[in-house]
Amino acid sequence: MKILIINPPAYKNKDYIREGRCMQTKSSWAALWMPLSLAYTAAVLRKDKHRIRLIDCIAGKVNLKKLTKTAFKFSPGLIIVNTAFPSIKGDMRTARILKRNCPGVKIMAFGLYPSLLEVKFMRQFPWVDFIVVGEPEWTTRELARALENKAKIGKVNGLVYRDRTRKKIIKNKPQDLGRNNLDDLPFPARDLLDNEAYRLPINNEKFTLLSVGRGCPFSCIYCTANVYYGKKFRKRKVNRIVDEIEECLNRYGIKNFLFWGESFTLDQDYGEKICDEILRRNLKIVWSTTSRVDTLNQRLLDKMKKAGCVMLGLGIESINQDILDKMKKGIKVEQVKQAIKMVKKAKIKVMGHFIFGLPGETEESAKRSRDFALKSRVEYAQFYCAVPYPKTELGALAKEKGWVETKNVSRFDLTDSVMRNEVLSSKEIKRLRDRAYRSFYLRPRMFFQALKEVNSLRTFLS
């Protein structure tokens, strides 16, 4: 079967990153990410001998008119559409026009939006035939097999579909995400993408996402990670990870990586083994990843530095203990401070992640978090607004309290505020977030830091 997989065109002239639970504009990260889930899905389907076309419209600057012509000429039996909350109107407009212009085609959507809304999504967008709830690879593979063999799709776990004959929406059994073995997946089909398009903002070097593991056992009230990937932390085999790094180096000339997962340091021994294997093979790479502040030790951080880690994102969220407790983060403020010290001692740069507007947030507490970001000497910071996503504890609480101040879920964007809390309106939360962002980045120090980093990265890779 011919299958077209697309990352839809820019929406309202904004390039969106759509990767699992990460849904932001390109400008939020200053770099365009490769669509890792799409590349994995393409690789899985290609292994089953389907004829695959993968188009990242964002990277390729492909508009809807050009995409429609390409799709019509390719004449696929199935079109797979990547989606995100803030771009959903554009994503679904793309799906509707492709459905209209490609005779007999079936449309499947995946991503956080359909995963969290399920049947409501299908009612909202009647031209969509199928959605995947959760990670896409296994459900998509089974759906494609069923469609090609004209078999029943009622046993495809993780699928919600439209029975047009009976005019019903049917929800199959959910995926057992904890049983999806990541080592069963082939390497992402990077050969179907233009790898030249994904570049770091500082040195313009090519970079790629590389999956380390999926799933999160923690219960932070705002987070969708364990909804989308499950609560079990599933790890790839160390050799598979480093083999993929070697493929990226040798086949694609990619030396820069974002190790993609909920926390590289969740299993410290596992993190060390990855670093040891990189060092054993003498691979000259540069990489960044993320961590909880309570899963670090100095030995692991020192090994990460030797293996090429240059930046570690820390989930700080707030510097106020009562807010951390209310969000069920499971960390102490002192652990935040100690983690930053340890990372800096290893000479790894820190990106702090902060969330404004969670339960208990006041103007004073938001200012304390902002001031901490400025004074703690973290090199980078991301400032978000709390978003009451469906299927999260925060979403349920916000609905119960009447905190959600919009019915337009396309505004569910981490840089926008759609939710009030006990004392702050959504507009006040947005103002506090924007002020923190400007205070952090509109400093002379940031300009000189960027110049220094360009030179240091060139030296490391030379």
N, C-alpha and C positions, 0 to 999 in steps of 0.2 A: 504494500500500500504506500502511496505517496503521502507524506506528512510534512506540513509546513509548520515550523516552530518560530514564533515571533516575539521579540521584545518591541512593543508598539511604539509608534512615533512620538516625538515630543508633544506634550500637552500644554497648550497656551504658551508656546515658545519656551517651555521649561524642560530640560533634560532630566528624567527621573531615573534614580537607581531603584530597581525592583529586585531584591534578593532576599527571599525568605521573609523574616520579620523586619528587615531593614528597608524602609521606604522613605527616601529623601531626595531632594533635588541634588543634582550634581554639584551645585554651588555650595551645598552644606558641607561636602567633603573636599571640594576643590579638585575632584578627580572623578572620572567615570569608571565604574567598576564593570568588569566582565560579568555577564549574566551566568553565573556558575550553575544554577539549577537548570537553566535551558541547555547548557553544554552537557551536563550529566544526562538529562532526558534524551537529548539527541544521540548520545553515545549508546544508551540502553536500547533505543529503538533501532539504531543502525545495526547493533549486534543481532537483532532479530530479522535482519535483512530487509527492513523497510527502506524505501528511498526517502532520504531526509534532506530538507532545505531549512537552514537556520539563518534567520535574518535579525540582527540587532539594529533596529531602525534608528536608535539613538546614536550608536557608534558610527553607523554608515550614513547618517543624515538623510535617511530615506523618509520621504513624506508619504502621506496616505495615498495620494494619487499614484505614485510610483509603486508603492507596495501592492496596491490593488491590481495594477497591470502585471506585476511579477506573479502574484498569486493566481490570476486568471490563466496566465500562460503555463504555469506549473501544474495547474488543475489537481490540487490535492484532494484526498478523500477525507482528511482530518486536518484541522488547523488548531494549533495549541497556542493560547494567548496568555502571556505573563501579565499580571495585574498588580496594582497597589492602591491603597486607599486614596491618596491625594490625586492620582491620575486616572481614577476609575472611569470618569465620564469620557475621557479621551480613549481609554482602553476599550471600552464597550462600544463607542462609536466606530472604532476600527473594526471590531468584531462584527458589528451589524452590517457594515458596508462590504466586508469580505464575504459574509454569508449571502448577501444579495447578489454579489457579482461572481461567485464561484458555484456553479450549478451542482446541487447534490452534496455539497460539503457539510461536514459536521464540525461544530465549534466546541472546543473544550477550553475552559479557563482554569487557572490555578493561581495560588498566591494567598496572602493573608486575608484579603477581602472576602473571597468566596469561602475560605476555610472557616472564618468566624461567623459569617451570615448564613451559609448553607442554603436552605430552602428559600429564605427571604431573598437571597441573591438571584435564584432562579426565577422567582416571581417578578423581580425587578427588571430582569433582562431576558425576555422570552425568546430571543434568537440564539441563546446559548443552549447547547444540547447536553453538555456534561460539565461538572466541576469536580476537581480533586480536593478533598479535605485533608490538609496536611501535606507533607513532602510529596513531590509529584512522581518520582521515577517509577516506583513499583506499580502504582495504580494505573499510570499511563501505559506501561508495558502490557498489563493485563487487558486493559480496554482495547488497545490496538490489536492484540491477538484475537480478542472476541469479535471485533468488527471485521477483521480480515477473514475469519473463519465463519462469519455469520452465526456466531454462537450467542447464547443469552448473556447479558451483561449484569444480571441480577446478583451474581456471585463475585463481582469485582469489588473487593473491599476498598473503602475510602472514596467511593464514587456516589455522587448525587446526579441523577439524570432525569431527562424529560421523556416520558412516554407519550408521544404525540397522538398515538392511536386512542389511548384511553384518557387523554388529556389530564394526565397526573404527573406529579413530581415525586420521584421515588428515591429514598435515601437508603443505600446499602449499608451493610455492617461497616463500622470504622476500621481503619488500618490498625494493626497492632504495631505501632511505631517502634516499640522496644525490640521487636524481632527482625526489623529490617537491617540486614547485615551490610554495613557500608563497604566491606571488602568484596561484596558480590558485584559492586558497580564497576564498570570499566572506567578508565580515566576520562575526564571530560573531553568532549570533542572540540578542542581548541582549534583544530584544523579547519573547522567550519566557520570560524570567526576571524575578523581582521585584528590580530593581536597588536598591530601597530597603533590601534586606536585607544588603547587603555594605557595611560601614562601618568606618572606621578607629577604633581604640580611643581615640586621644588626643582627637580633636575631633568624633567621630561624623559626619564627612563621608562621603558615598558615595564608593566607589572601585571600580576594576575592574582586572583583569589585561589587559595588552596585549602580544601576541606581537611580538618584534623579530626573533628568529631561532631556529633550532633546530640542534642538533648540537654536538659538541665534539671537536676533534682531539687532545686531551691523553689521557694514559693513567694517571691516578690509579687505584690498585689497588682502591679502595673504591667507586668511582662507577659508577652505572648510566646516566649521561647518554648516552654514546656507544653503549650497548647499545639504549636505547629510541629515541633520535633519530638515531643514526648518527654517524660520526666527521667528516663534512664539515659545516662551519658554513654553514648556508643562511640567507641574509639576505632579508628582504622589501624591496621597493622603498621608498625613503624617502617618496615621495609617498603610497604606500598606507598607511604607518604614520601619517603626519600627517593624512591624510584620515579615518582611523578615529578619531583623537583628536578631530577636529572633529565627527564624528558623535556621539561620546560627550558632547561639550560641548553641542551644539545639540539633539540628540534626547533625551538622557537626563539632562542636567544634571549630568554627572560631571566633576569637575575634578581628581580624584586618581587616580593610576595607579601600578601596579607593572609596570614594563617587564620582561616575562617572557622569559628566555633564559639561556643558560649564562654569557655574559659580554658585557655591552654594549660593553665596550672592547676586545674581541678584535681588531676591525678599527677602529683609532683614527680613520682618515679617515671611515669609515662613521658612527661615533658622532658626529663633528663635523657631518656633513651632516644628520643627524637634528636635532641641536640648532639648526643654522642655519635649517632649515625651520620649526621651532617658533617661532623668534625672528622670522623673516621674516613669518610669519602673525600675529605678536603674540598668541599663544595663552597665556592666563594659566592655567597648570596647575601642579600639584605632583606630583612623581613620585620614585620610588625604583627602584633596579635593583641588579645585582650585577656583580662584576668579579674577575678574577684580579689579584694584586698586581703582576705583572710586565707588565701591559698598559696602564699608566697613563702619562700625561704631563700636565704642569701646564696646558698650553693647552686640552686636551680637558676637563679637570676644571673649569676656569674657565668654559668654554662651557656645560657641563652645569649649573652653578650658575645662570648667566644664563637658561637655558632652563627652569628650575623644579625641578631636581634638589635634593632636600633630604636624601636619605640614600643611601649606597652600601654594599652588603654586600660584604665582602672575605673570600675563602676563605683564611683564615690556617691553620686546621686544627691546627697545633702550632707552638710557638716553639723546638722542638728540631731542629737541622739533621739529625741522624741519622735521626729519625723522618720528616721531610720527604723525605729521600732514599729511605728504605725504602718509602714510599707512592708514590714516583715522581711527586711533585707538580711537580718541575721548577722550584722557587723557592728562594731563599736567605732566611734570617732577616733579613738586612739589607734585602732588598727589602720585606719585611713592614713594617718600621719606617719605611722611606722612603715607602711607599705611604700609610700613616696620616698622615704629616706633610703629604704633598701634598694629600690629601683635606681635611684640616683647614685647610690654607692657602686652599683654595677655599671654605671655610666651608660644607662639606657634612658632615653627620653620618655617622659610621661605625658599621656593625654588623659586628662581627667574628664569624666562624664558626669554632668549635673542635671537634675530634673527639678523644675520649678512648678509649684501648684499642687503638690501632693497633699493628702489630708494632714492638717496641722500646720501647713505653711502660712506664714504671715509675711508682711513686708520686711520685718526685722530679720526673720530667719532666712529669707531669700538674700538679703544683703550680707548676712554672715557667710553664706555659701559663696557669694560673689567675691567677697573680700578674701576668703580663704583661697579661692582660685588665683587671685592676683598675688597674694603674699606667699603662697606655698612654693612658688617657683616652678610649677608644672609648665612644661614647654608649650603644650597645646591644651585646649579645652573644647568640649562640645556642651552646649547649653540647650536643653530641651524643655518643652512644656509637657506636663502630664496629660496623657490621652486615655480616655475611658473605653478602651477596646472591648467589644463583646467577648464573652467567655473568660474575661479576667475578673478577679475579685474587685479591682478598682471600677471596672465597668458596671458590675452589679451594684456596688455601693453608690456610685454616681447616679445611677438610674433610680435607686431607692430614695436618695436624698433630693432628687430633682436638680442636680448640679449641672447636667449637660445643657449647654445654652445654644445648641443648634441641632436641627434635624438633618443637616447636610453632612453626611458621613464622609464625603470627599474632603472635608476640612480636617479630617483626622490625620494631622500632619504634626510631627514632633516639633516643628518650629512655629506652629500656630497653637493658639489656646482656644479650646472649645468647651472647657469645663471650669466652673467656679469651685471653690471649696467652702469651708465654714466661714471664712472672713474676706476672701479676695474674689473679685469678679474675674471672669476670663480675660477681660481687657487689661486689668491690673496685672495679672499673671504674665500676659504677653509683654507688657511694658517692662516688667522686672527681668524677664528673660532677655529681651532685646538690649536692655541697658547693660546687663552683665556681658553679653556678647561684644558690644561696642567697647566697654571698659577694658576688656581683655585684649582684643585684637587691634584697637586703634592706639597702640603704644609704640614709641620708637623702638623699644626693645625687640618687637616682633619683626621689624624690617631687618635689623642687624642679625637676628637669629636665622632668618631665611638665607641671608648671604653666607653665613658661616656653614650652614648645613649643605648647601650646594657644593662647597669646596671639600667638606669632609667626606661626603658620599663619593665624589669623584676620586678622592684619594683611596678610599676603601676598595673601589671596584677596579682600580688601575693595576 
